[in-house]
Amino acid sequence: MIPERLYETLPYLYVISGSQTALWLPHWTAALSGVVLIFVGAVVWVIRTDKRRSPYGIKFKEQGVLPFWCYELQPFIYLTSGVLLFNYAQSFLLYPSAMIFLVVGIQLWLCRICWRRRS
């Protein structure tokens, strides 16, 4: 068995290690493996939070306009886009866009974490 502390932090470790891999290693295969790590962490996080929701959270979940997986992976898509823009942008003019993607992704993820603790 994995200790509970390690088990609970695994999705966050996947996302952080994937972001670091995509940011600091220059080759495209490293970026691809970083993106895979980010999305594995995202899927693990989504499945866990979906299974832990209360009946009210499940009822509220079905009222959205976006499809389930598109809505759930939205913060991770923004985070990944920001990381890849920072690393592979040919112009410094794209850095503000990358920063906006990162801030919006982190904000959405934190809002979802706070909301799911209540529901």
C-alpha positions as CSV (number, residue, x, y, z in Angstrom):
1,M,0.0,0.0,0.0
2,I,1.1,3.5,-0.7
3,P,1.0,5.9,2.3
4,E,-2.0,8.2,2.4
5,R,0.1,11.4,2.2
6,L,1.8,10.2,-1.0
7,Y,-1.4,8.9,-2.4
8,E,-3.2,12.2,-1.9
9,T,-0.4,14.2,-3.5
10,L,0.2,12.0,-6.6
11,P,-1.9,14.0,-9.1
12,Y,-0.2,17.3,-8.0
13,L,3.2,15.6,-8.3
14,Y,2.3,14.4,-11.8
15,V,1.2,17.9,-12.9
16,I,4.3,19.6,-11.3
17,S,6.8,17.1,-12.7
18,G,5.2,17.3,-16.1
19,S,5.3,21.1,-16.1
20,Q,8.9,21.1,-15.0
21,T,9.8,18.5,-17.7
22,A,8.1,20.6,-20.4
23,L,9.7,23.8,-19.2
24,W,13.3,22.9,-18.5
25,L,14.1,20.2,-21.1
26,P,14.5,21.6,-24.6
27,H,13.7,18.6,-26.8
28,W,10.3,18.1,-28.2
29,T,10.1,14.5,-26.8
30,A,10.6,16.0,-23.3
31,A,7.8,18.4,-24.0
32,L,5.6,15.5,-25.1
33,S,6.3,13.4,-22.1
34,G,5.7,16.5,-19.9
35,V,2.3,17.0,-21.5
36,V,1.5,13.3,-21.0
37,L,2.4,13.6,-17.3
38,I,0.3,16.7,-16.9
39,F,-2.8,15.0,-18.4
40,V,-2.2,11.8,-16.4
41,G,-2.2,13.9,-13.3
42,A,-5.3,15.7,-14.5
43,V,-7.2,12.6,-15.2
44,V,-6.3,11.1,-11.8
45,W,-7.4,14.3,-10.1
46,V,-10.7,14.4,-12.0
47,I,-11.6,10.8,-11.4
48,R,-10.8,11.1,-7.7
49,T,-12.8,14.3,-7.2
50,D,-15.7,12.9,-9.2
51,K,-15.9,9.8,-7.0
52,R,-15.7,11.9,-3.8
53,R,-18.5,14.3,-4.7
54,S,-21.7,14.5,-2.6
55,P,-25.1,13.9,-4.3
56,Y,-25.5,17.7,-4.5
57,G,-22.2,18.0,-6.4
58,I,-23.2,15.3,-8.8
59,K,-26.6,17.0,-9.5
60,F,-24.9,20.4,-10.0
61,K,-22.3,18.8,-12.3
62,E,-24.9,17.8,-14.9
63,Q,-26.1,21.4,-15.4
64,G,-23.2,22.6,-17.5
65,V,-23.0,23.5,-21.1
66,L,-19.6,22.0,-21.8
67,P,-19.1,18.2,-22.1
68,F,-17.8,16.6,-18.8
69,W,-14.2,16.0,-19.8
70,C,-13.8,19.3,-21.6
71,Y,-15.0,21.1,-18.5
72,E,-12.9,19.1,-16.1
73,L,-9.7,19.3,-18.1
74,Q,-10.1,23.0,-18.8
75,P,-7.6,24.3,-16.1
76,F,-5.0,21.7,-17.2
77,I,-5.4,22.7,-20.9
78,Y,-4.7,26.3,-19.9
79,L,-1.7,25.4,-17.8
80,T,-0.2,23.2,-20.5
81,S,-0.7,25.9,-23.1
82,G,1.0,28.4,-20.9
83,V,3.9,26.2,-20.2
84,L,4.4,25.3,-23.8
85,L,4.1,28.9,-24.9
86,F,6.8,29.9,-22.4
87,N,9.1,27.2,-23.6
88,Y,8.6,27.2,-27.4
89,A,7.5,30.8,-28.2
90,Q,9.7,32.3,-30.9
91,S,8.9,35.9,-29.8
92,F,8.9,37.6,-26.5
93,L,5.5,39.1,-27.4
94,L,3.9,35.8,-26.7
95,Y,5.1,35.7,-23.0
96,P,2.1,37.8,-21.7
97,S,-0.3,35.4,-23.4
98,A,1.6,32.5,-21.7
99,M,1.3,34.2,-18.4
100,I,-2.4,34.8,-18.9
101,F,-2.9,31.1,-19.7
102,L,-0.9,30.1,-16.6
103,V,-2.8,32.5,-14.2
104,V,-6.2,31.5,-15.6
105,G,-5.4,27.8,-15.3
106,I,-4.1,28.1,-11.8
107,Q,-7.1,30.2,-10.8
108,L,-9.6,27.7,-12.3
109,W,-7.8,24.8,-10.6
110,L,-7.8,26.5,-7.2
111,C,-11.5,27.4,-7.6
112,R,-12.4,23.8,-8.4
113,I,-10.3,22.5,-5.4
114,C,-12.1,24.9,-3.0
115,W,-15.6,24.2,-4.5
116,R,-15.1,20.4,-4.3
117,R,-14.0,20.5,-0.7
118,R,-17.5,22.0,0.1
119,S,-19.6,19.7,-2.1
